Amino acid sequence: MKCFLKYSKFCDFPIENLPYGVFTSPGKPIPRIGVAIADYILDLNEVSHLFNGPELKNYQHVFKEQTLNRLMGLTPKAWKEARETIQSILSAANPILKNDETLCSKAFTSQSEATMHLPAHIGDYTDFYSSIHHATNVGIMFRSKENALMPNWKHLPVAYHGRASSIVISGTPIRRPNGQTLVADGTDPVFGPSKLMDFELEMAFFVGGANKLGEPIKIEKAEDHIFGFVLMNDWSARDIQKWEYVPLGPFLAKNLGTTISPWVVTTFALEPFKTDNFPQDPQPLPYLRHSDKCNYDINLQVDITPKDGNVSTTICRSNFKYLYWTPKQQLAHHTITGCKMNPGDLLGSGTISGETSDSFGSMLELAWKGTKPLTLLDGSQRKFLQDGDTITMKAVCEGDEYNIGFGTCVGTLLPSIKL
């Protein structure tokens, strides 16, 4: 597949990728839908008339929207046709865009000049707990090695409903929260800034299509409702969480902010990077069983940059394939009650940790509850995050001929507000 735009062999956004995002640019303040290609964004509003295939000729208006929700609400056939159309008009063999200088000048924006926005209106957000290594590590810390996993963990994808209004786009600062914490067991709680701020390395997928209230999405059809994936940092206040989570689970410790990367990488782009599902023992109940692959070989990385520093330290390298529960299982379980899903709903994977200590996806694990501080390249140490620290997450599928990148998921921790 040859694109008429030039880019390096292993750039994040080749013609095989084409992730969707929402952006504005100088002189054009209204958000619009674009696709990342090389160092540019193809403005789909400017080329919407070219989507004239059988699935999209009556839906060209979805490319003129300010969010991806209406496109997400179409069928997988329409999504596939949209991808094929974009690849065609970017092809070196197709003159329709390449030879039209006027259209090219309108249709392409440099990524460096663009401001990215949330790709969809996120009506609902759910965060899962699907990494067996992460769940085991946390269980060992707070219970014991013998009772690391709760009895239900291998039988269902554990999750909680998060706060959609706190989801922000990469680059948005996150403020350290105030809240109740317990200094020592048996004492009264105190109020003040969280002292144990953490990141969580996650990925998330946007729901496509919808189901009716009362009608579950069956496991056989679940992939038809997965539009695409983003990187996610689910910031966490561990000390607030420890005090509040009994008996109903996370609340204020998680609603302070969740950062996502701006580009939504479609399942079509990820198809060549499917890998075996994580072995599950015991076998899950029938409504959660599937033998087809719905796991991906996506390399993940987390860097930390101290305040006013110019040296970043890579503190984690993990992989999406370590997830025990697949996206299909997450969605099928979420809707088995008949829960209604809408286009643009976001489902997070939970922290993604690997088998080795350098693949743990949170400071809680990397510094093992503060007992093993990390030493950064500038000589400073971290048990948890300090004010001014910037967390940068990256994800890439590495192929023989091209890469599929997700861009970056970046956030800087600001000091708490004095109350």
N, C-alpha and C positions, 0 to 999 in steps of 0.2 A: 504494500500500500504506500503510495508516494504522494506527499503533500507538496503543493506549489510554494509553500512557505519553507524557509530553511531553518533547521534547528539541529542541535547536536544529537548524536545517536541515542544517548540515554537521558534526554531531557525528560522532565516530569510530565509534559503534556504533548505527546505525539498524536498523530491522527488516529492511532489505535485507542486513545484514551477518551478525549472529548467530554470532560466533566462539566456539569452545569453549575452556574452561579448567578448571583444577582449583584449588579454593580451600578455605580454612577461615575461620571467623569467630568472634567472641567468643561463648563458650558452646557452640560446636560445633567441637571440635578435630579431628574425623575429616575427612580430605579428601573432597570430593565434586565432582561434575561440574556445571559451570554454563555459562551462555551470557551474554555481555555484551550488554546492551540499555540504551541511554541511559547513565545514571550507576549502573545497577544490575546485579546478577547474578541471573539466573533459575536457581534451584536445581532441576536436573532430577530429583534424587532425590525432591523433593516433588511433582512432576507426572508421575512416570514412568507412572502409571496412565492418563494421557491419550494415550500412544503406543499406540494400539490399531488401527492400520492393518494391512493384510495382510502387510507386510514386517516389522513390529515387534511385533505383538501377542504373539509368543512369545519376544521378546527384550527385554522391558521391564527385565529385570535389568541390562542394560548401562548404564542410566542411574543405577544405584545403586552402581556401582563407584567405586573411589578413583583410577582413572586412565582414560584414553580408549582403552586398548589394545583392549578387547573391542568397543567401538563401531567403532574403526578396522578391526577384523577382519571386519566385516560387508560387504555388497555396496554398490556405488554406489546401487542402488535403495533400499536401507535408509537410506543417508545422505540421499538426496533426500527420502524420506518423513519422516525426522526433522526436516529443515529446514522442510518444509511444515507439519508438525504444530506446531512452535514458532511459526512465523509465524501460524498460525491462532489459537492460544490467546492470542497477544499482540495480535491484531487488535482494532481498535475495534469491529468488527461482531460479535465473538464474546463473549458474556457469561460464558462458563464460568470464566474467571479474573478478569476485570474486575469482576464482580458478587459475587465470593466473597471477602469481606474476611478471613475466617479463613485461607483458602488463600493469599491474597496476602501476608498477614503472615508466613507460613512460607516462601513461595516466593521472596521478593525480599530481597536483601541489598545494601546500599550498597557500591559498589566501594571507597569510602574506608575502610570498616571491614573489608575482606577482606584476607587474606594469600594471595598466589598461590603455587602450587607447580608443579613440572614437570608438564606436561599428560599425559605418558605415561611408562611405563617404557621407556627407550631402550636396547634391547639392543645395537644396533650403530649406528655413526655414520661416515659417509663425507663427506669434504670435497673438492669439485671445484675446478677451476681454469678457469672457463668464461667469463671476461670477456676478450675479445681486447685491449681497451685496457689492462687491468691487466697481462696477460701480456706485451704489447709493451713497456710501460713498464719492467717489471722486467728484461726481456731486454736492453733498451738500456742500462740501468744496469750490468748485470753482464757483458754480452758486447759487443754492438755493434748499431747500428741495422740493419745488414745481416743480422745473425744473431739478431734479437730473439726470434723464435719458434723453438722446437725443431722438427725435421722432422716429429714426430708430431702437433703441436698441432692442426692443422686436419683431422686424420684421425680423432681420437678424443677424447672428453671425459677429459682428464687428471684424476686424483684420487689421494687417499691415504686409508687407513683411520685415522680419528681415535680418540680416547679417550672413549668414552661416559660413563665414570664422572666425567669432569671437566666435563660439561655442567651448567650451573647456571641458575636462573631469574633474570630481571631483578631488580636490586637487590642481588644477592650481590657482595660485594667480591672482587676478584682480587688475589692477592699477587704482587709482582715475584719471579720465580724466580732461583735461583742455578744456575750451570752453567758449563761450559767455554766460553771464548771465545778468539779469537786476536787479540792486540793488533796485531800486524804480521806480514805474510807472512814466512816463514822462521824465525819464533821458536817457542818452545814455548807451548802453551796455558796460560792462567791460569784459576783458579776464583774465582768471586765473583758478585755480583748482575749480572743483565743490565743493560746501559747503553742498550740500543736497544729499549725496549718500544713496542709498536705495537698499534693496533686494526685490524680488518679488517671493513669494511662488507659484510655478506652477508645473504642470505635462505636459508631452508632449508625443505624440505617433509618432512612425515611420511608414511611409507608406509602404505597401507591394504591390507587383504587379505594374501594370502601366495601364494608359488609353491612348488612342490615342488623339493627338491634335484635338480639336473640338468635342470630345465625352465626355460628362459629366459622372461622376460616380453617378449613381442613388442611392437614399437613401436606396433602398432595397438591394443594393449590396455593400454599403459603408463599412460594417463591414468586408467584405472579403478583404478589402484593409488596414486594421489596423493590423500591425504585433505585436506591443507590446508597452509598456509604460515605461517611465523613469521619475525620479524627475528632476525638472528644477528650477534654480535660474536665473531669467532674471534681472541682475543688472541694476539699473536705476539712472541717474543723474537728480534729479527732477528739479533743478534750470535751467539746460541747456534745459531740456524738456519744461519747462513753456515758455521760450523765443522763442524756435524754432518751436513749434508744429503747429502754425497757418501759412499757411492753410493746410499743407499736412501731419501733424502728426509726430510721433516719427522718429528721425534720429540719430544724434550723441549721444543723451542721452541714446540710447539703443544698439549702435553697439560696445560699449567698451568691452563687454564680456557677455556671457551666459553660465552658468555652468550646465552640466547634470550629473546625476549619471551613473555609468558604466554598470549597469545590465539592460537589456531590458526584462521586465516581459511580457510574452505573454498573449494574450486574453484568451487562454485556461486555464492558471493558475488563471486568474481573474474571470472566469465564475461563480464559486460558490458565488462570492461576488457581483454579480449584484444586484442593488436595483432600486427602482422606479425612473423614470426620474423626474426632477424638474418640477412642474406644470407650464405650459406656457399659459399665457393669455395676448393678444389674441392668438388664434390658428394660428400658422405660415402658410404660403402659402403651397400649396400641395407638392411642391418639397422638403420641409423640414419636412414633417410630418412622424412620425413613432410611432407605439404604443408599439413595443417590447422594452424591457429594454436595454439601452446602457449607464447606469450610474453605478458607483461602490462605495462601502463602503470602502474607503481607508483612514485610519487615517493619518493625516499629522502633523508634528511638526517642529518648528524652534527654534534652540538654538543659542545664541550669546556668544562668549568667547572673552573677552578683550585681548589686546596685553600683552604678557608675563603673562597672567593669567592662573590659573588652575581651575577656577570655572566657569562653564557654567550656563547660565540662560535660561530656556525655556520661550520664549516670545510669542509663538503662538501655538495653537492647532486647526487645522481645518480639513476639510474632502473633498475629491473629490466630494462627492454627492451634494455639494452646487452649482455646476455648473449649470447654466440655460440652456445653449446650450450643447447638447451631442456631443461626437466625431463624430458620424455619420452625424449629422447636419453640423458640421464644415467642414467635407470633402465634403459632397454633395454641400454645398454652394460654397466652394472654386473652385469646378470644374464645376459649372453650366454654366459657360461661355465656357467650353471646354478646360479650363486650363489643361495642361498636368502635371501629377504627375509621379514621378519616385521612384523606390525602394530606400529607405534611406532618402527621404524627411522627414522633421521634422515639426510637427504642435504643437505649444504650446497652453496651455489652457487659458493663461492669469492668473492674480493673483487670487488665490482661497481664498476668505474670507467667514467666516460664519456669523451668526446672532449676536453673542456677541462680545464684545470688545476684549476678549482674543483670538478670532479666526480670527482676521484680518491678512491678509497675506502680509503686508508691513509695514515699519516704518512710511510711510506717514499716514496710518490709525491708527496704534497702538499708536503713539504719537500725532495724530490728527493735522497734519501739523505743528508739533513742539510746540503746545500749552499745551500738556500733557506729559511731559518727562517720559520715563520709568526708573525705578530704578532697577539696576541689583543687583545680590546677593553680589557682592563685594562692593556695596555702590555707585558705579558710576552711572551716568545718561546718557541717550541717547535720543536725539530728532531725529537724523539721525546717520548714521554709522561713526565711527572714524577710522583713519588709524590704522591698526593692528588688527581690529576686525575680528574674524573668524565666519562665518555663517555656521551652520551645519543643513541641512534639512534631515528629516527621514520620511519614509512612510511604513505603514504596514497594511495588511488586517488581522484582528484578527478573527480566526475561533475557533470552539469548540475543534477541534483536532489538528490543526496546524495553523501556520501563513504563510502569503506570504509577504516576505520583499523585499525591493528595494535596500538595502544597503544605503549608505549616499551620500549626495550631499554637498560637502564642498568647501568653498573658503575663502581666506583671502584678505582683502583690503589693498593694498600697497599705499604708498604716491604717489602723482602725480610727473611727471617728470618736473623739472624746465626748462622753455623755455625762 
